[in-house]
Amino acid sequence: MELADFARQLVRTQRFTLGVPREVTISADGERVLFLRTRGGEDPVTCLWELDLGTGGPERLVIDPAAHWHGDDGELPEAERIRRERMREQARGIVAYSADRGGHRVAFALDGQLWVADVADGRPQLVPAPGPVVEPRLDPSGERIAYVSDGALHVADLAAGTSTLLAAPEHDEVTYGLPEHVAAESMHRYRGYWWAPDGHALLAARVDNSPVQRWWIADPANPEAAPRPVRYPAAGTPNADVSLHLLRLDRTRTEVRWDREAFEYLATACWDSRGPLISVQSRDQRTVEIRAVDDATGDTGLLHTERDLAWVELTDGAPLRTAAGRLVRVSDLTGSRRLVVAGAPQTPDGLHVREVFGADGESVYFAGTQEPTEQHLWRLDAASGELTRLTDAPGVHSGAAEGGTIVVLSRTEAGVAAAATRPGRPAVPVVSLDAQPLVSPRITWLRAGSRELRTALLLPTWYQEGTRLPVLMSPYGGPAAQRVLRLRDGAFCEDQWFAEHGFAVVVTDGRGTPGRGPAWDKTVFGDALSAAVEDQADALQWLGGRYPDLDLNRVGIHGWSFGGALAAMAVLRRPEVFHAAVSGAAPHDQRLYDTHWRERFLGLPQDNPEGYARSSTMAYAAGLTRPLLLIHGLADDNVVVAHTLRMSSALLTAGRPHRVLPLSGATHMPDENSFSQLLNFELDFLRETLGVATTG
């Protein structure tokens, strides 16, 4: 096997994410499961599948976008392109869908066209729309489809063949039914409207981007193309004006009322049998209010107030209510992130709630962490308080539940697996068609240093004791994600590719990364990078004392996004430890990143200029003494290329040599067509600067 084949496999499989079941929907009676999956580990076109638990399978392909009913892929509408960028979606085909409560009918958008299909026959029918469609959602009965087109919210009546315009934007900077930038990028609120359970109305966000500063994203490689305007709320600048409205099918509307001046962020929203439920957050993110909405008047009643001296963490899937109306929320209490039901904590200290997947009757399903490298699926009986862990194997487990059926999705060291279980019946597997890596990661799991930093050490498969190896640190290291998780899939395959080329690759999760509780998370409050750099250095020194084959005189570090800023800061502040760095798509100037994410950790720039300076690599540019490669996509609208251009300018002004690799047309996600070449470019830079001989 040539390593070039392994690199090409990483690209063809989209880092082994293709062929994996996802986006599970369970019918209300629990008898059928719908899900998305490509038809193989190298097939990028996502299809809709059904698993009938009554018959015990097999799975049935319901809708294939490559079939004759659909032509070639067209150009994505801009709103859909933005949605996919926020969701980090790279596959094609049906990448999102909506089903009615019974699971009998589905709706989806493809190339801006609106489609509906009955699951039983799987024959999609085109639904006329006034323009390109994004975010179609069926009402619970399956009789109507709501969708957004050109910022307007419409409802199509499928039986009558008619369409109603519920809300039209008052001017070009207004949208109805879509999330604003910070909601989708930093709050994980990807939706902008919600159906009433009886289908009589929608709860919809109105977003006015007029207050938000306008930036321009250009492609210098194509000077004939006009720059693309974006509204980007950088730290310390105005946010979009977001309000919430009850839109009824008779075209009457009522605004939902809360103190929007004090709580400008709409953090979450849902609509259950007791009415709409929302949570709103203050600009400083230290206060969150949970409010019940009167769907007749728009008035809101306060159910709970959460406060924190640093920030109130938003948990995906919470708050919600059980069928009996018990309020389920997540609160930081006694050092743990705990599940609270009807005001009483229901999970013990040391079990940190990571995400709430929903409630089936009085059963609440959530992801919980006790050991940071593992995430398990749990069930709480809200009526009795009985708590049950549903998964055993080390790894990352998630799930969905409805009508008594549970679908468990598992990523472990054994691979990817999924199964549907129903009381009194054997489990039915949901097959994963992901590809098998040509080289399986060779991982040693460690706890480094006095802080027991969770660490993965990857060595070449050809390594033998006594072989001296340079070191490549490969962190993310920030609040958004863990890297050191007990799984085998594509998360470590890129690291193993570098290991096969002669490196000992070290992946360490330091302070600020999720999974170890509120105090650990909030260590980075006021200073985003100092602890992160210290932890990478400490892990490296600890490893060097236990693995004498690690050459600590040849240490590189690379990372993307926050990891890119961490890599650059490592060589700037600890050049005696780190000898070369690759910094990809990094937020070098913290003042240029968005309000909700950056202000969570650093506050307003005008209130904490020292913290912003300490957390910005540009402030240390004059001290660069090690080789540094800066990489950035020119079309990135999340961490804009201005970060890298300003950093390069600061280095040049200080007379510090460095290299810059611009990626034409690339967003925050590197284009799959250039990914393998990007890997080789990084590898050549690290070999050259660290004096690593060519292998393999």
C-alpha positions as CSV (number, residue, x, y, z in Angstrom):
1,M,0.0,0.0,0.0
2,E,1.3,3.4,-1.0
3,L,0.7,6.3,1.3
4,A,-0.6,8.3,-1.7
5,D,-3.5,5.7,-1.8
6,F,-4.3,6.4,1.8
7,A,-4.4,10.1,1.2
8,R,-6.7,9.6,-1.8
9,Q,-8.9,7.4,0.3
10,L,-9.2,10.2,2.9
11,V,-10.5,12.4,0.2
12,R,-12.8,9.9,-1.5
13,T,-14.5,9.0,1.8
14,Q,-14.6,12.6,3.1
15,R,-12.5,11.4,6.0
16,F,-14.6,8.2,6.4
17,T,-17.9,10.0,6.9
18,L,-19.6,8.6,3.8
19,G,-21.8,5.6,4.2
20,V,-22.6,6.3,7.8
21,P,-26.3,6.5,8.8
22,R,-27.5,9.8,10.2
23,E,-30.5,12.2,10.6
24,V,-32.7,9.5,12.1
25,T,-36.5,10.0,12.3
26,I,-38.7,7.5,14.1
27,S,-42.4,7.3,13.4
28,A,-44.8,8.2,16.2
29,D,-45.8,4.5,16.6
30,G,-42.2,3.5,16.8
31,E,-42.6,1.0,14.0
32,R,-40.5,2.6,11.3
33,V,-37.2,4.4,11.1
34,L,-36.1,6.9,8.4
35,F,-32.5,7.9,8.0
36,L,-30.0,9.3,5.5
37,R,-27.0,7.4,4.2
38,T,-24.9,7.3,1.0
39,R,-24.8,3.9,-0.8
40,G,-21.2,3.3,0.1
41,G,-18.1,4.6,1.7
42,E,-17.0,6.5,-1.4
43,D,-20.4,7.5,-2.7
44,P,-21.0,11.2,-2.0
45,V,-24.7,11.2,-2.9
46,T,-27.0,10.9,0.2
47,C,-30.2,8.9,-0.1
48,L,-33.2,8.4,2.1
49,W,-33.7,5.0,3.6
50,E,-36.4,3.2,5.7
51,L,-36.2,0.4,8.2
52,D,-39.5,-1.3,9.1
53,L,-39.2,-2.7,12.6
54,G,-42.5,-4.6,12.3
55,T,-41.0,-6.9,9.6
56,G,-37.5,-6.7,11.1
57,G,-36.0,-5.3,7.9
58,P,-34.2,-5.3,5.6
59,E,-33.6,-1.6,5.0
60,R,-35.3,-0.2,1.9
61,L,-33.9,2.6,-0.3
62,V,-36.8,5.1,-0.5
63,I,-35.4,8.0,-2.5
64,D,-32.2,8.0,-4.6
65,P,-31.4,11.5,-6.0
66,A,-29.3,9.8,-8.8
67,A,-32.5,8.1,-10.2
68,H,-34.2,9.3,-13.4
69,W,-36.7,11.6,-11.6
70,H,-33.9,14.1,-10.8
71,G,-31.5,15.7,-13.3
72,D,-27.9,16.7,-12.8
73,D,-26.9,18.7,-9.8
74,G,-27.6,22.4,-10.3
75,E,-26.4,25.5,-8.5
76,L,-27.2,25.7,-4.8
77,P,-29.2,28.7,-3.7
78,E,-27.1,31.1,-1.6
79,A,-29.2,30.4,1.6
80,E,-28.6,26.7,1.2
81,R,-24.9,27.2,0.6
82,I,-24.8,29.2,3.9
83,R,-26.8,26.5,5.7
84,R,-24.4,23.8,4.6
85,E,-21.4,25.9,5.5
86,R,-22.7,26.4,9.0
87,M,-23.6,22.7,9.3
88,R,-20.1,21.6,7.9
89,E,-22.1,19.6,5.2
90,Q,-20.0,18.4,2.3
91,A,-22.1,15.5,0.9
92,R,-24.5,15.9,-2.0
93,G,-28.0,14.6,-2.6
94,I,-30.6,14.7,0.1
95,V,-28.6,16.2,2.9
96,A,-31.7,17.2,5.0
97,Y,-35.3,16.2,5.0
98,S,-38.5,16.6,7.0
99,A,-41.1,13.9,7.9
100,D,-44.6,14.1,9.2
101,R,-45.3,12.7,12.7
102,G,-46.4,9.3,11.3
103,G,-43.4,9.0,9.1
104,H,-45.6,8.5,6.0
105,R,-44.5,11.5,4.0
106,V,-41.2,13.4,3.5
107,A,-40.2,16.8,2.1
108,F,-36.8,18.0,1.0
109,A,-35.1,20.6,-1.2
110,L,-32.7,19.6,-4.0
111,D,-30.9,22.2,-6.1
112,G,-33.4,24.8,-4.9
113,Q,-36.5,22.8,-5.9
114,L,-39.1,21.6,-3.5
115,W,-40.0,17.9,-3.5
116,V,-42.5,15.8,-1.5
117,A,-42.8,12.0,-1.5
118,D,-44.9,9.3,0.2
119,V,-42.5,6.9,1.9
120,A,-44.5,3.9,0.8
121,D,-44.0,4.5,-3.0
122,G,-40.9,6.7,-2.9
123,R,-41.9,8.7,-6.0
124,P,-40.9,12.3,-5.4
125,Q,-43.3,15.0,-6.7
126,L,-42.2,18.5,-7.6
127,V,-44.1,21.2,-5.6
128,P,-44.3,24.6,-7.4
129,A,-42.5,27.4,-5.5
130,P,-42.0,31.1,-6.4
131,G,-38.2,30.8,-6.2
132,P,-35.3,28.7,-4.9
133,V,-36.3,26.8,-1.8
134,V,-34.5,26.3,1.5
135,E,-35.5,24.7,4.8
136,P,-38.7,22.9,3.8
137,R,-40.6,21.4,6.8
138,L,-43.8,19.3,6.8
139,D,-46.4,20.1,9.4
140,P,-47.0,17.1,11.9
141,S,-50.0,15.9,9.8
142,G,-48.0,15.9,6.6
143,E,-50.7,18.0,4.8
144,R,-48.7,21.2,4.4
145,I,-45.0,22.2,3.8
146,A,-43.5,25.4,5.1
147,Y,-40.4,26.7,3.3
148,V,-38.3,29.8,2.8
149,S,-37.7,31.4,-0.6
150,D,-35.8,34.7,-1.0
151,G,-36.2,35.4,2.7
152,A,-40.0,34.9,2.7
153,L,-41.8,32.2,4.6
154,H,-44.5,30.3,2.6
155,V,-46.8,27.3,3.3
156,A,-47.9,25.0,0.5
157,D,-51.2,23.1,1.0
158,L,-50.5,19.7,-0.7
159,A,-54.2,18.6,-1.1
160,A,-55.4,22.0,-2.5
161,G,-52.3,22.6,-4.6
162,T,-52.1,26.2,-3.2
163,S,-49.4,28.2,-1.6
164,T,-49.7,31.0,1.0
165,L,-47.2,33.7,1.7
166,L,-47.1,34.0,5.5
167,A,-44.4,36.6,5.9
168,A,-42.5,38.6,3.3
169,P,-39.3,40.6,4.1
170,E,-39.9,44.3,4.5
171,H,-36.6,45.0,2.8
172,D,-33.5,43.2,1.5
173,E,-31.8,42.8,4.9
174,V,-34.8,41.0,6.5
175,T,-35.5,37.2,6.4
176,Y,-38.3,35.1,8.0
177,G,-37.7,31.6,9.1
178,L,-33.9,31.5,8.9
179,P,-31.3,31.7,11.7
180,E,-28.9,34.6,11.9
181,H,-25.2,34.0,11.5
182,V,-24.3,33.7,15.2
183,A,-27.2,31.4,15.9
184,A,-26.1,28.8,13.4
185,E,-22.3,29.3,13.8
186,S,-22.0,29.7,17.5
187,M,-25.3,28.7,19.3
188,H,-26.0,25.6,17.2
189,R,-29.5,26.9,16.5
190,Y,-29.8,25.9,12.9
191,R,-33.5,26.5,12.6
192,G,-35.5,29.7,12.2
193,Y,-39.1,28.4,12.4
194,W,-41.2,25.7,14.2
195,W,-44.6,24.2,13.4
196,A,-47.4,24.1,16.0
197,P,-48.3,20.5,16.8
198,D,-51.8,20.9,15.3
199,G,-50.4,22.6,12.2
200,H,-52.4,25.8,12.6
201,A,-49.5,28.2,12.9
202,L,-45.7,28.6,12.9
203,L,-43.3,30.2,15.4
204,A,-40.9,32.1,13.2
205,A,-37.8,34.2,13.7
206,R,-37.6,37.6,11.9
207,V,-34.0,38.6,11.3
208,D,-33.1,42.1,10.4
209,N,-29.4,42.3,9.5
210,S,-29.4,46.1,8.9
211,P,-27.5,46.9,12.1
212,V,-24.8,44.4,11.3
213,Q,-21.7,45.7,9.5
214,R,-21.2,44.7,5.9
215,W,-18.0,42.9,4.8
216,W,-17.0,41.7,1.4
217,I,-15.7,38.3,0.4
218,A,-13.8,38.3,-2.8
219,D,-12.0,35.7,-5.0
220,P,-8.8,37.4,-6.2
221,A,-8.2,34.5,-8.5
222,N,-11.3,35.5,-10.4
223,P,-11.2,39.2,-10.7
224,E,-14.2,39.3,-13.1
225,A,-16.5,38.1,-10.2
226,A,-18.0,40.8,-8.0
227,P,-17.2,40.5,-4.2
228,R,-19.9,38.8,-2.2
229,P,-21.4,41.0,0.6
230,V,-21.9,39.4,4.0
231,R,-23.2,40.8,7.2
232,Y,-20.7,39.8,9.8
233,P,-21.2,40.8,13.5
234,A,-17.6,41.0,14.7
235,A,-16.9,41.2,18.5
236,G,-18.1,44.4,20.0
237,T,-20.2,45.4,17.0
238,P,-24.0,45.3,16.6
239,N,-25.9,42.0,16.2
240,A,-28.8,41.3,14.0
241,D,-32.2,42.4,15.4
242,V,-34.0,39.1,16.0
243,S,-37.6,39.0,16.9
244,L,-40.1,36.1,17.1
245,H,-43.6,35.9,15.6
246,L,-46.6,33.7,15.7
247,L,-47.7,33.3,12.1
248,R,-51.1,31.7,11.6
249,L,-52.4,30.1,8.4
250,D,-55.2,32.8,8.1
251,R,-52.2,35.2,7.8
252,T,-52.8,36.9,11.1
253,R,-49.7,37.4,13.2
254,T,-48.6,38.2,16.7
255,E,-45.2,39.2,18.0
256,V,-43.7,37.3,20.9
257,R,-42.8,39.6,23.7
258,W,-39.8,39.6,26.0
259,D,-37.2,42.2,27.0
260,R,-35.2,42.1,23.7
261,E,-33.0,44.9,24.8
262,A,-31.8,43.0,27.8
263,F,-31.9,39.6,26.1
264,E,-30.9,40.1,22.5
265,Y,-30.1,36.4,21.7
266,L,-32.8,33.9,20.9
267,A,-31.0,30.9,22.1
268,T,-33.5,28.1,21.6
269,A,-37.2,27.6,20.6
270,C,-39.6,24.7,20.2
271,W,-43.3,24.1,20.2
272,D,-44.8,21.2,22.1
273,S,-48.4,20.3,23.2
274,R,-48.3,23.0,25.9
275,G,-47.3,25.8,23.5
276,P,-44.0,27.4,22.4
277,L,-41.0,27.3,24.7
278,I,-38.1,29.6,24.3
279,S,-34.8,30.6,26.0
280,V,-33.2,34.0,25.6
281,Q,-29.7,35.1,26.5
282,S,-28.2,38.4,27.5
283,R,-25.4,40.0,25.4
284,D,-22.8,39.2,28.1
285,Q,-24.1,35.6,28.1
286,R,-24.2,35.5,31.9
287,T,-28.0,35.2,32.1
288,V,-30.5,33.0,30.3
289,E,-34.2,33.1,30.8
290,I,-36.5,30.2,29.9
291,R,-40.0,31.4,29.0
292,A,-43.3,29.9,28.1
293,V,-45.1,31.6,25.2
294,D,-48.9,32.2,25.1
295,D,-49.7,31.3,21.4
296,A,-52.8,33.5,21.5
297,T,-51.3,36.7,22.8
298,G,-47.6,36.4,22.3
299,D,-47.0,37.1,26.0
300,T,-44.2,35.2,27.7
301,G,-44.0,33.9,31.3
302,L,-40.7,33.3,33.1
303,L,-40.1,29.7,34.0
304,H,-36.5,29.8,35.1
305,T,-33.5,32.1,35.2
306,E,-29.9,30.7,34.9
307,R,-26.9,32.9,35.8
308,D,-23.1,32.3,35.8
309,L,-20.2,34.6,36.5
310,A,-18.4,33.6,33.3
311,W,-21.1,32.4,30.8
312,V,-24.2,30.2,30.8
313,E,-23.4,27.2,28.6
314,L,-26.1,26.5,26.0
315,T,-26.8,22.7,25.7
316,D,-28.1,21.3,22.4
317,G,-31.6,20.0,22.8
318,A,-32.5,21.8,26.1
319,P,-34.7,23.1,27.5
320,L,-37.7,21.0,26.7
321,R,-40.8,19.6,28.4
322,T,-41.9,16.0,28.9
323,A,-45.4,14.8,27.9
324,A,-46.6,15.6,31.4
325,G,-45.2,19.1,31.2
326,R,-42.1,18.7,33.4
327,L,-39.5,21.3,32.4
328,V,-36.1,19.7,31.5
329,R,-33.0,21.9,31.6
330,V,-29.3,21.6,32.1
331,S,-27.5,23.6,34.8
332,D,-24.0,23.9,36.2
333,L,-24.4,22.7,39.8
334,T,-21.8,21.5,42.3
335,G,-19.1,21.3,39.7
336,S,-21.1,19.2,37.2
337,R,-23.3,19.9,34.2
338,R,-26.5,18.3,35.5
339,L,-29.9,17.5,34.1
340,V,-32.6,19.2,36.1
341,V,-36.3,18.2,35.9
342,A,-39.1,20.2,37.4
343,G,-36.4,22.1,39.5
344,A,-34.7,19.0,40.9
345,P,-31.3,17.8,39.8
346,Q,-31.6,14.2,38.4
347,T,-28.0,13.3,37.5
348,P,-25.1,12.8,39.9
349,D,-22.0,14.8,40.4
350,G,-19.3,13.8,37.9
351,L,-21.8,13.0,35.1
352,H,-21.6,15.9,32.7
353,V,-24.6,16.3,30.3
354,R,-23.4,17.1,26.8
355,E,-26.6,17.0,24.7
356,V,-30.2,16.3,25.2
357,F,-31.7,14.2,22.4
358,G,-35.4,14.6,23.3
359,A,-38.2,13.1,25.4
360,D,-40.4,10.2,24.6
361,G,-43.3,10.5,27.0
362,E,-41.6,10.9,30.4
363,S,-38.3,9.3,29.2
364,V,-35.5,11.8,28.6
365,Y,-32.6,10.8,26.5
366,F,-29.2,12.5,26.7
367,A,-25.5,12.2,26.1
368,G,-23.4,12.1,29.3
369,T,-19.7,12.0,30.0
370,Q,-18.0,10.6,33.1
371,E,-14.7,9.7,31.5
372,P,-13.7,12.5,29.1
373,T,-12.8,10.2,26.2
374,E,-16.2,8.6,26.2
375,Q,-19.7,9.8,25.7
376,H,-22.6,7.5,26.5
377,L,-26.4,7.5,25.8
378,W,-28.5,7.8,29.0
379,R,-32.2,7.6,29.8
380,L,-33.9,9.3,32.7
381,D,-37.4,8.4,33.7
382,A,-38.6,11.9,34.7
383,A,-41.5,10.5,36.7
384,S,-39.5,8.1,38.9
385,G,-36.0,9.6,38.7
386,E,-34.6,6.2,37.5
387,L,-31.4,6.8,35.5
388,T,-30.0,4.2,33.1
389,R,-26.9,4.1,31.0
390,L,-27.8,2.5,27.7
391,T,-24.4,2.0,26.1
392,D,-21.2,0.2,27.3
393,A,-18.4,0.2,24.8
394,P,-15.9,3.0,25.0
395,G,-16.7,5.6,22.3
396,V,-19.2,8.2,21.4
397,H,-22.8,7.2,21.4
398,S,-25.9,9.2,20.5
399,G,-29.5,8.4,19.8
400,A,-33.1,9.1,19.1
401,A,-36.3,7.8,20.6
402,E,-40.0,7.9,19.8
403,G,-43.0,5.6,20.4
404,G,-41.0,3.3,22.6
405,T,-38.3,2.7,20.0
406,I,-34.7,3.7,20.5
407,V,-32.1,4.1,17.8
408,V,-28.5,4.1,19.1
409,L,-25.7,5.5,16.9
410,S,-22.2,4.4,18.1
411,R,-18.7,5.3,17.1
412,T,-16.2,3.1,18.9
413,E,-12.8,1.7,18.4
414,A,-14.5,-1.2,16.7
415,G,-16.0,1.1,14.1
416,V,-19.4,2.7,13.4
417,A,-22.6,0.8,14.3
418,A,-26.3,1.6,14.7
419,A,-29.3,-0.4,15.9
420,A,-33.0,0.1,16.6
421,T,-34.5,-1.5,19.7
422,R,-38.1,-1.9,20.7
423,P,-39.4,-3.5,23.9
424,G,-40.0,-7.2,23.5
425,R,-38.2,-7.4,20.2
426,P,-34.6,-8.2,19.2
427,A,-32.4,-5.2,18.1
428,V,-32.4,-4.5,14.4
429,P,-29.1,-3.2,13.0
430,V,-29.0,-0.1,10.9
431,V,-26.1,-0.9,8.6
432,S,-23.1,1.4,8.2
433,L,-21.5,1.3,4.8
434,D,-18.4,3.3,5.7
435,A,-15.1,2.3,4.1
436,Q,-12.4,0.6,6.0
437,P,-9.2,2.6,6.2
438,L,-6.2,1.3,4.3
439,V,-4.2,2.0,7.4
440,S,-5.9,1.7,10.8
441,P,-4.8,4.2,13.4
442,R,-2.2,2.9,15.9
443,I,-3.3,4.7,19.1
444,T,-2.0,4.6,22.6
445,W,-4.4,6.3,25.1
446,L,-2.7,8.3,27.8
447,R,-3.3,10.7,30.7
448,A,-0.5,13.2,30.6
449,G,0.9,15.1,33.5
450,S,-0.6,16.3,36.8
451,R,-3.8,17.5,35.0
452,E,-4.2,14.0,33.4
453,L,-4.6,15.6,30.0
454,R,-6.3,13.1,27.8
455,T,-3.9,12.3,25.0
456,A,-3.7,10.0,22.0
457,L,-0.2,9.0,20.8
458,L,-0.1,7.7,17.2
459,L,3.0,5.9,16.0
460,P,3.8,4.5,12.5
461,T,2.6,1.0,11.9
462,W,6.2,0.2,11.0
463,Y,7.6,1.6,14.2
464,Q,10.0,-0.5,16.3
465,E,11.4,0.4,19.7
466,G,14.6,2.3,19.3
467,T,13.5,4.2,16.2
468,R,13.9,7.9,16.8
469,L,10.8,9.9,15.8
470,P,10.2,13.6,15.4
471,V,7.0,14.8,17.0
472,L,3.9,16.4,15.4
473,M,1.4,17.9,17.9
474,S,-2.1,17.9,16.3
475,P,-4.5,19.7,18.6
476,Y,-7.8,21.5,18.2
477,G,-7.5,22.5,21.9
478,G,-10.5,24.9,22.0
479,P,-14.0,25.0,23.5
480,A,-15.8,23.8,20.4
481,A,-14.6,20.2,20.2
482,Q,-12.7,17.3,21.7
483,R,-10.3,15.3,19.7
484,V,-9.3,12.7,22.1
485,L,-12.2,10.3,21.9
486,R,-12.2,6.5,22.0
487,L,-13.2,5.9,18.4
488,R,-11.6,4.4,15.3
489,D,-13.2,6.4,12.4
490,G,-11.8,9.2,10.3
491,A,-11.1,11.4,13.3
492,F,-7.5,10.0,13.6
493,C,-6.8,8.8,10.0
494,E,-5.2,12.1,9.0
495,D,-3.0,11.9,12.0
496,Q,-2.0,8.3,11.1
497,W,-1.1,9.5,7.6
498,F,1.4,11.9,9.1
499,A,2.6,9.1,11.4
500,E,3.3,6.8,8.5
501,H,5.6,9.5,7.1
502,G,7.8,9.2,10.1
503,F,6.2,11.2,12.9
504,A,5.1,10.4,16.4
505,V,1.7,12.3,16.4
506,V,0.4,13.6,19.6
507,V,-3.3,14.7,20.1
508,T,-4.0,16.4,23.5
509,D,-7.2,17.9,24.8
510,G,-6.2,20.7,27.3
511,R,-8.1,23.1,29.5
512,G,-11.1,24.6,27.8
513,T,-12.0,21.6,25.7
514,P,-15.4,20.0,26.5
515,G,-16.0,16.9,28.6
516,R,-14.5,17.6,32.0
517,G,-17.1,19.9,33.5
518,P,-17.8,23.6,34.0
519,A,-14.6,24.5,35.9
520,W,-12.4,22.9,33.3
521,D,-14.4,24.6,30.5
522,K,-14.2,28.0,32.0
523,T,-10.5,28.1,32.7
524,V,-10.1,30.0,29.4
525,F,-12.5,32.8,30.5
526,G,-10.7,36.1,29.8
527,D,-7.7,34.5,28.1
528,A,-8.4,32.0,25.3
529,L,-4.9,30.7,24.5
530,S,-2.5,30.8,27.4
531,A,-3.7,27.7,29.2
532,A,-4.1,25.9,25.8
533,V,-0.4,26.5,24.9
534,E,0.8,25.5,28.4
535,D,-1.1,22.2,28.3
536,Q,0.3,21.3,24.9
537,A,3.8,22.0,26.2
538,D,3.2,20.0,29.4
539,A,1.8,17.0,27.6
540,L,4.8,17.0,25.3
541,Q,7.3,17.1,28.1
542,W,5.5,14.4,30.0
543,L,5.5,12.1,26.9
544,G,9.2,12.8,26.3
545,G,10.0,11.5,29.8
546,R,8.2,8.2,29.2
547,Y,8.9,7.6,25.5
548,P,12.6,8.1,24.9
549,D,12.2,7.6,21.1
550,L,10.3,10.9,20.9
551,D,12.8,13.5,19.6
552,L,11.9,16.7,21.5
553,N,14.5,18.6,19.5
554,R,12.3,18.2,16.4
555,V,8.7,19.2,17.3
556,G,6.1,20.5,14.9
557,I,2.6,21.6,15.6
558,H,-0.3,22.0,13.2
559,G,-4.0,22.8,13.5
560,W,-7.1,24.3,11.9
561,S,-9.3,27.1,13.1
562,F,-8.8,27.4,16.9
563,G,-6.1,24.7,16.5
564,G,-4.4,27.0,13.9
565,A,-4.3,29.9,16.3
566,L,-3.0,27.5,19.0
567,A,-0.3,26.2,16.7
568,A,0.9,29.8,15.8
569,M,0.8,30.9,19.4
570,A,2.8,27.8,20.4
571,V,5.9,28.8,18.3
572,L,5.5,32.4,19.2
573,R,5.4,32.0,23.0
574,R,7.2,28.7,23.5
575,P,9.8,28.5,20.7
576,E,12.1,26.4,23.0
577,V,9.5,23.7,22.9
578,F,7.9,24.0,19.4
579,H,10.1,24.3,16.4
580,A,7.8,24.7,13.4
581,A,4.0,25.4,13.0
582,V,1.3,25.1,10.4
583,S,-1.6,27.5,11.2
584,G,-4.7,26.9,9.1
585,A,-7.8,29.2,8.9
586,A,-6.8,30.7,12.3
587,P,-8.5,33.6,14.1
588,H,-5.3,35.5,14.6
589,D,-7.1,38.8,15.5
590,Q,-9.8,38.0,18.0
591,R,-11.6,41.3,17.4
592,L,-12.5,40.0,13.9
593,Y,-14.4,36.9,15.1
594,D,-18.2,36.9,15.8
595,T,-19.9,38.4,18.8
596,H,-21.5,35.4,20.4
597,W,-18.5,33.1,20.2
598,R,-15.7,35.5,21.0
599,E,-17.5,37.6,23.6
600,R,-18.4,34.4,25.5
601,F,-14.8,34.0,26.5
602,L,-13.3,37.5,26.3
603,G,-16.2,39.9,26.8
604,L,-16.5,43.1,24.8
605,P,-13.2,44.2,23.2
606,Q,-13.7,47.7,24.7
607,D,-14.0,46.2,28.2
608,N,-11.1,43.6,27.9
609,P,-8.5,44.9,25.4
610,E,-5.7,43.1,27.3
611,G,-7.5,39.8,27.0
612,Y,-8.1,40.3,23.3
613,A,-4.4,41.1,22.9
614,R,-3.2,38.1,24.9
615,S,-5.5,35.8,22.8
616,S,-4.4,37.3,19.4
617,T,-1.3,35.9,17.8
618,M,-0.7,39.2,16.0
619,A,0.3,40.8,19.3
620,Y,3.3,38.4,19.4
621,A,4.3,38.6,15.8
622,A,7.5,40.4,16.4
623,G,8.8,37.5,18.5
624,L,8.6,34.8,15.8
625,T,11.9,32.8,15.6
626,R,10.6,29.5,14.2
627,P,9.3,28.5,10.8
628,L,5.5,29.3,10.4
629,L,3.2,28.4,7.5
630,L,-0.1,30.3,7.3
631,I,-2.9,28.7,5.3
632,H,-6.3,30.3,4.6
633,G,-9.3,29.9,2.3
634,L,-10.0,33.1,0.4
635,A,-13.8,32.5,0.5
636,D,-14.0,31.8,4.2
637,D,-17.0,33.7,5.7
638,N,-16.5,32.2,9.2
639,V,-12.9,33.0,10.0
640,V,-12.3,35.5,7.2
641,V,-9.0,35.6,5.4
642,A,-8.3,39.1,6.9
643,H,-7.1,37.2,10.0
644,T,-4.2,35.6,8.1
645,L,-3.5,38.7,5.9
646,R,-3.2,40.9,9.0
647,M,-1.0,38.3,10.7
648,S,1.3,38.1,7.7
649,S,1.5,41.9,7.5
650,A,2.4,42.1,11.2
651,L,5.1,39.5,10.7
652,L,6.4,41.3,7.6
653,T,6.5,44.7,9.4
654,A,8.5,43.0,12.2
655,G,10.9,41.5,9.6
656,R,10.0,37.9,10.5
657,P,10.2,35.4,7.6
658,H,7.1,33.2,7.2
659,R,5.1,31.5,4.4
660,V,1.5,32.0,3.3
661,L,-0.6,29.5,1.3
662,P,-3.9,31.1,0.0
663,L,-6.6,28.6,-1.1
664,S,-8.5,30.2,-3.9
665,G,-12.3,29.7,-3.6
666,A,-12.0,27.7,-0.4
667,T,-14.3,28.3,2.6
668,H,-13.6,27.3,6.2
669,M,-13.8,23.7,5.1
670,P,-10.9,22.8,2.6
671,D,-12.2,21.7,-0.8
672,E,-12.0,17.9,-1.1
673,N,-10.4,18.2,-4.5
674,S,-7.4,20.0,-3.0
675,F,-7.3,18.2,0.4
676,S,-4.7,15.6,-0.5
677,Q,-2.4,18.2,-2.1
678,L,-2.8,20.3,1.0
679,L,-1.7,17.4,3.2
680,N,1.4,16.9,1.0
681,F,2.2,20.7,1.2
682,E,2.1,20.6,5.0
683,L,4.2,17.4,5.1
684,D,6.9,18.9,2.9
685,F,7.0,22.0,5.0
686,L,7.4,20.0,8.2
687,R,10.0,17.7,6.7
688,E,12.0,20.6,5.5
689,T,11.8,22.7,8.7
690,L,12.3,19.8,11.1
691,G,14.9,17.9,9.1
692,V,12.7,14.8,8.6
693,A,13.9,12.2,6.1
694,T,11.5,10.9,3.4
695,T,9.9,7.6,4.3
696,G,7.4,5.2,2.6
